[in-house]
Amino acid sequence: MELLDLTLRILTGLLLGAAVGFERQLRSRTAGVRTNALVSLGAALFVIMGAFSFTGAEADPTRVAAQIVSG
């Protein structure tokens, strides 16, 4: 079940990024479908890895997401 959950999260990130890229491509803006899909896929993977990498009492998986936003 965990593998299915991870796969759905990764695919959701990829598809939503592609949707944003498709909208930008329709409006003739820079960074189209591929770029936005890859960036959102990378961000989704970083957040997923951050959520599963930190364990313990002082672990805070939201720190990874915060660094992605500030980066």
DAZI-V558685 format. One line per field, one symbol per residue. ss: DSSP state (A for helix, B for strand, O for the rest). phi: phi as a letter, one per 30 degrees, with the letter a starting at -180 (. if undefined). psi: psi as a letter, one per 30 degrees, with the letter a starting at -180 (. if undefined). A space follows every 10 residues. Layout:
ss=???
phi=???
psi=???
//
This chain:
ss=OAAAAAAAAA AAAAAAAAAA AAAAAAOOOO OOAAAAAAAA AAAAAAAAAA AAAOOOOOOO OAAAAAAAAA O
phi=.ddddddddd dddddddddd ddddddchcd hddddddddd dddddddddd dcdcbjdcdb dddddddddd d
psi=eeeeeeeeee eeeeeeeeee eeeeeeghll ibeeeeeeee eeeeeeeeee efekllegkj ffeeeeeeef .
//
